Amino acid sequence: MRKNKVFKIPSRDSDDEVLIYVPSLFRLGVVSREESEDLPEYISTDGDLALDDASFPFPPIFNSLTLHLSSACNMSCTYCYNGQNAQSCHLSAKQVENSIDYLLDHPRDKKLKIHFMGGEPTVAWESLQHAVDYAREAVSNRDTEIIFAITSNGVWSDAQYEYIINNISDITISIDGPEDVHNKYRKLKSGRNTYEHVFRVAKALNDIDTLNLCLSVTMAREFVERMRSITEFLCREFPGVDIFIEALRTDNQHSNDAIVLSPDIKIFLDNYIDCLSYLRKAGFSNDISNSFVKPCGEQRTRYCGASGGNFIVSPDGIITACGAMTYNKSPVSNYFSFGEVHDSGILLDEDKYRRLVEWNVSNIEECNDCIARYICLGGCLARKAHLESFWSRPSCYCKEIRDAAPSYLWNQYMELAGG
């Protein structure tokens, strides 16, 4: 028998409604206050918890490959984690080919994805085109479907735009909000603003039904109190488009300029939940997400692919499981790397990979019976990587997430109920 913790969350809007949440059963519902008093602290069920947790053999299998083609960029964002003075490096054509070959020879699914990132991936334009051509040729005689994705700043030439819309189906554009917000930190190396160009590109992409567009927002401290108006602006301009809001991290900024401050996470989460509630009531259909809390119905134990699910190749050929560690030269980045790609082939470290696979919320004692266990999942590994034995510790923002969980869960319920 397994004991499942029952959480009772009174409504702030009604004296007689109580939200019932059983994390380990992924159950969420509303009862009256009187009915809630009859519910026990724990519910006993037979069998083990059924989770859609994938197997992790070695050599590892993957459903996607992320190629950081180059560390170079055509912009000079003040808060850039790669640094404006960092030495640029690029993947060679052979490194790209070897990475693609490994994905195709070790597929988790018949449908695979190759994701281009950077730096700015369009800076390595010939390499990007070569990767697309090589992958298409390589799957021509296989029972495999391959799709392409890109995360970009959207500062493209007309020729690049035409190529991308005809060859890449999943596109994430970085845009921080309306003109005054976006232009504050996202500028070209010449100092010119980028909003007008990026906004025009994003609007054009959104008009193409065959593309999956996502917007990525980096939220600095000075704009966090404007989260509702920023997100409403993007929802109005880009109906139905997924929007990812990331709280700016300052621990890996390399800029010599004044550091842009990251938001207080409590304030960030309070504004995020307020934003979700407002947008839902206003009738917007956009999915708004962030890296601190995840939908409560997802049956998983791993925060993200950093625990063995990601196949990411950095511009200098390091294979890592964490995208945030691609340009992080601190010793902690070594925890996430498990191989190298060379012109001559690929080398993988089995011991390091198997250690990654063990990183999940089931191995974090403090997360047992926590209300946020399956919406936080132990938190972002990169954000807590500076802590000793970080893989067995809860999120750096455990208290903030736990305190936000009741309001977030009520919002989740209202969204599921269509209220």
N, C-alpha and C positions, 0 to 999 in steps of 0.2 A: 504493500500500500504506500502511496505517496501523499504527503500532506501539502496542500496548496493554500498559500496565504490569501486571505480575503481582505481587500481594502474597501473601506466605506468612506465616500467623499461627499459631504453635504453640499447641496447647491447653494451658491451665493445669491441666486435669484428667486428661490422658492424654499419656504420653510418645510415643505413636505416631501421634497425629492432628494434622494441619495443615490449617487453613482456607485455601482458595485464593480470592482475591478479585481479579477483573478489573473495575475500576470502569467503564471505557469500554465493556465488553461486558455489564455488569450481570449478571455471573456470580459465583455463590457456591457453593462446594462443599467437601467434606472428602476428603482423600486421606491415605495413610500418609506417614510421614516419609520413607521411602525413595522413594516415588513423587514427593514434592515436590522432592526433590533433582534429579530429572530434568527438571523444568519450567524453561523459560528465564525470564529476567528480563522479556522482552517477547514478546508473541505478535503476529504480523503478520496482518492481515486486509485484504481488498479493500474498497474503497468508503469512504464517509463514515459517520460515526456517525449512526445513525437515532434521532432524538429526536422526541417528540410536542410540538415547540415550535410554538405557534400563530403565525399571521401577524398583523401589527399594521398595518392600513391607517389612513389618516386621511381623514375623521373616524373616530375609534376606534369599535370595536364591542365589546360587553361581554355577558357572560352573567348579570351581577348588578349590582345597585345597592345601596349601603349609605347609608342616610339617618341621619345624626346629627341627630335631630329637635330636640334641645335640649341645651344644656350644663348645664342645671339637674339636680339630683338630690335625692331624698328621704332620702339617707344622707349621712354625713360620715366616710368612711373615712380613717383616718390617713394611709395611703400613696397617696391618690388623686392621679393625674397631672393632673387638671383643677384641683385646688386648691379648698379649702373657701371661699375668699373671692373666687373668680373671678367676674367679672360674667357673668351668664347671658345667652344669646342663643338665638333659636329660628328655625327655618325657617318662612317664611310658607307659606300654602296654595298660593300660586302657584309658589313655588320648588319645593315638593314635586311639583306637577303637571308643571312643566317638566322636572324630573329624570326622572320616570317616562316622560314622552313621549319623551325622548331615548333611554332604554333600549329602549323598544318600537320606536322608529324605526331603531335601530342595534343589532339583536340579533346575537349570535354564534351562538346556538342557538335552537331553538323552545321550549325549556324555560328560563325565566328565574326569577331569585330577587330579591326585594326584602328587604333585611335592615335591621331597625330597631335603632339603637344610640343612645347618648347620651354624656355625662350618663347619665341614666336615661330610656329612651324612654317609659316609661309616665307620666312627668311631663307629657309633651306628648300627653296622651291623645286629645284631639280631633283633633290633627294625625295621629296614628297611625291612627285610625279613618278619617279622610278619605283618607289614602294608600291604605288597603286598598280602600275603596269606589271611589275614582277608578281605581285600577289594574284592578280587576275589570271595571268598566264599559269601560275603554279596550281590554281584550283580548277583549271579548265578540264582536266581529266580526273577530277576527284568528285565524290559525292558530298560536296561541301559548298555551302553558301557563305560568301564573305561580304561584309558591309564595312564602310569606312566612316570614321568620325573625326572631328577636329575641334579642338578648343583654341580659340583665337581672339585677338584683340579687334579683328574686323577691319583693320587698316589694310585694305587690299587694292590692287590695281583692277581695272576693268577686266583684263584678261584672267587674273586670278579668280575673280568673282565668277566668271563664266565657267571656268574649269571646275571650281568647287561645287557649284550648283548642279553640274552634270555628272559628278563623280563621287561626291560625298553626301551621305543622307542624314547623318546626325551632326548637328552643328551647335556648338556652345560659343556664344559671344559674350565677352566681358564688357559690361556696361553698368556703371555705378548708380544710375538714376537720371534725373533731368540734367539739363546743361550745366548749371552751376555746381552740382555735386560731382558729376563725371569729370568735368574739366579741372577740378581742384587738384587732382593728383595724377590723372592719366593724360600725359602729354607726349608729343613726339620729342626726339632728341634735340630738335631745333627749338623746343619750347612752345611750339604751336599747339593749340587745342585740338582735340580729336573728336569731340562729341558729334559735330555735324556729320562727319564722314561715317562714324560708327553707327549712328542712329539711322542714317539713310540705308546703309548696308543691311542692318537688322530688319528694318521695315520691309525691304525688298525680299529678304529671305522668308519673312513671315507670310508673304503673299503666295509662296510656292507650296502647294498642298502636299507635294511628295517629300518635303523635307521635315525633319524633326528638329525644331529650334528650341534651344534652352538659353536662358540668360543667367549670367553669373555676376553677382553683386558683391563687392568687397566693402564691408561696413566699418568705417573708421569711427572713433569715439565721437567726434564732433557732429556726426550725422545720425547717430543711433536714435535720438529722440525724434527724428524725421522719418523713421522707418515706415510708418503707415503711409505718409504722403508719397514717399519714394516708390513704395511697392504699388500703391494705387495708380500712380502715374504709369508705371510699367505695365500693369494689368490693363489699363485703358488703351494704351498704345499697342499692346501685344496680347490680344485676347486669347486665352487658353494656353499660352506658352508657359512651360515650367520655369520657375525662377528659384535659383539657389542663392541664399544669402549667407555669406561667410563672414564671421567676425574676424577682422584683421588681426593677424598674428605679428607681433613685433620681435619675438625672440630670435628670428632668423633674418632680420633686415640688415642689409649691408650698405645701405646708402650713407654717404658722408654728410648728407643734408640733415636737417632736423628730423628726428624720427616721428612719424605719424603714430599717434597713440591708438592702441586697441581699445575697444569698448569694455566697460565693466560687464561681465557676463550676466550678472543678475539683471542689470538694466537692459541688456541685449535680449534676454529671454522674455522679460516682461513686455517689452515692445513687440517682440515676435508673436507672442500669444495674443496680444491686443490686435496686432495686424491680422492674424488668422481669423479672429472673431469678426472684425470689421469687414474684411473682404468677403467672408462667407455670407454675412447679412446683406452686403451690397450686391450679392449675386454673381461675383466673379468666379470663373471656373478654373483659374490658374492654380497649379499645384505649387505651393510655397514651402521650401524646405531649408534646413540648415544642418550643420554637422554635430549639433549637441543633442537633439532629440529626434527620434525616428517614429514612424507610424506604429501604433501599439499592436496592430494585428499581424505584423511580420514575424513568422516563427523562425527565429534564428538566434544563434548564440555568439556570432562574430560581429564586431562593430563594422568591419569593412574587409576588403580583400588584402589588407596588410598582414593578416594572419594566414597567409598561404594561398590566397586566391588571385593575387595580382601578378602579372608578368609585365614589368615596366623596365624599359631600357633607357638609361641616361645617355646624354650626348657623349660621355667618355666611355660608354660601353659597360657600365655597371648594371647588373640585373638586380632590381630592388622590388620589394613588395609595397613600398609606400611612396606615393607621389610627392609628398611633402619633404621627403628625404633625398630627392633627386639632385638637388643643388646644395644640400646641407653638408658642409665639410667637417662638421663636428664629429667626435668619436661615436656619438649615438647613432649616426646614420649607418654604421657598420652592423648594427643589430638587424637591420631590415634588408641588407643585401645578401644574396645567396648565389651569386655567380657573376660571370663576365662573358661578354660577347666580343670575340676577336675576328679579324678577317679570316683566320684559319678555322674558326668554329666556336662552339659554346662550351664553357666550363661551369658546372653546377656543384654546389657544396651541399651534400645531403644532410649533414648534421645541422647546418644553419637553417635549411629549409624545414626540417622536422621540428626545430625549435619554434619557428614561426607558427606552425600549424597548431601548437599547443596554446596559443594565445587566444582565449575566448572567455566570456563572462562566467562560464561554469567553474573556472579556476580562480575566481576572485571571491574570496570568502566574504568580504564586506558587502558584496552585492547580493548575497543570499537574502531572500525575503524583502528586498528593497522594492519600493513601489515603482522605481524607475528602471528596474533591472533590464526589461526588454525594450525600453525606449532609449536608454542610454548605452546599454551593452558594455559597460566598463569605460566608455569614453574613447576619444581619439587617441590612438597609440602615440602618434607624433607629438601631440600636445603634452603628454606626460613622460616622454622618453628621457627627459633630463633627470627623472627620479630613479633612485636605486630600485632594481627589480620591478620596473614600471609595469611589466606584463601581468604582475599579480596584484597590482594596486587598482583601486577604483579611479574614476575620472578625477582630474585636477579640479573640476568644478562640480564635485559630487553634491555638495550642499545646495548650490545654486540650481542644479538640475532637479534634485529631490524636492526642493521647495516649489519649483515651477510645475512639477508633475501633476498635481491635482487640477490646476487650471488647464494645463495642456490636455489632460485626459478628458475633461469635460468638453473641451472644444472638439476633440476627436469624436466623442460620442455624438455631439450635435451635428457634426459633418456627416457621420455615417447615417444618422437618423433623418438627415435632410432638414434639420431645424435651423 
